[in-house]
Amino acid sequence: MSTLREHPITVMLTKGELGEIEDLQFARRISSRGEMVRQLIDAGLRNFVGEAPEETLSTPVQDKPQRTENRL
């Protein structure tokens, strides 16, 4: 996995969610909110896919059904 961070994303959070992230950041003495969010994402991916987040990149994505429209 690349360590170059060049893909920003924006996430909208509730005040409570942000508070939980900041509390965890403080408790773990993590210097930036971004680093805390990256660690949470990594932990979630590892939990979701069973310790191998890179596998999600090689899993084929099923095609969406084509939308059909009746045009006159």
VMD Tcl script that draws the C-alpha trace (Angstrom):
set ca {
  {0.00 0.00 0.00}
  {1.27 3.42 -0.93}
  {2.03 5.84 1.89}
  {1.76 8.90 -0.34}
  {-1.46 10.63 0.66}
  {-2.74 12.47 -2.36}
  {-6.46 11.64 -2.41}
  {-8.44 13.90 -0.08}
  {-12.02 13.10 0.89}
  {-14.63 15.09 2.76}
  {-16.80 13.43 5.39}
  {-19.71 15.07 7.18}
  {-19.98 14.08 10.86}
  {-22.33 14.84 13.69}
  {-21.00 16.81 16.64}
  {-21.10 13.57 18.68}
  {-19.12 11.57 16.11}
  {-16.48 14.27 15.89}
  {-16.29 14.40 19.69}
  {-15.73 10.65 19.88}
  {-12.94 10.86 17.31}
  {-11.27 13.74 19.15}
  {-11.60 11.95 22.52}
  {-9.96 8.86 21.06}
  {-7.28 11.00 19.42}
  {-6.47 12.62 22.77}
  {-6.53 9.31 24.67}
  {-4.12 7.71 22.20}
  {-1.96 10.84 21.98}
  {-2.27 11.03 18.21}
  {-1.05 14.37 16.93}
  {-3.60 15.01 14.16}
  {-7.26 14.39 13.54}
  {-6.43 13.16 10.03}
  {-4.12 10.48 11.41}
  {-6.81 9.36 13.86}
  {-9.37 9.10 11.05}
  {-6.87 7.14 8.89}
  {-6.29 4.69 11.77}
  {-10.05 4.27 12.27}
  {-10.57 3.65 8.55}
  {-7.72 1.12 8.51}
  {-9.13 -0.69 11.56}
  {-12.60 -0.73 10.00}
  {-11.32 -2.09 6.69}
  {-9.32 -4.77 8.45}
  {-12.35 -5.77 10.49}
  {-14.68 -5.67 7.49}
  {-12.56 -7.76 5.13}
  {-10.80 -9.97 7.67}
  {-7.35 -8.38 8.09}
  {-6.68 -7.81 4.39}
  {-7.99 -4.45 3.12}
  {-6.03 -4.79 -0.14}
  {-8.28 -7.72 -1.11}
  {-11.14 -5.29 -1.66}
  {-9.23 -3.85 -4.62}
  {-9.02 -7.20 -6.39}
  {-12.65 -8.19 -5.80}
  {-14.62 -7.81 -9.02}
  {-17.40 -5.25 -8.90}
  {-20.71 -6.42 -10.28}
  {-22.10 -4.33 -13.08}
  {-25.14 -2.23 -12.26}
  {-28.27 -3.16 -14.17}
  {-28.80 -0.88 -17.12}
  {-31.54 1.69 -16.66}
  {-34.18 1.44 -19.30}
  {-36.30 4.41 -20.22}
  {-39.26 4.58 -22.51}
  {-38.61 7.48 -24.81}
  {-41.16 8.66 -27.32}
}
mol new
graphics top color blue
foreach p $ca { graphics top sphere $p radius 0.5 }
foreach p [lrange $ca 0 end-1] q [lrange $ca 1 end] { graphics top cylinder $p $q radius 0.2 }
display resetview
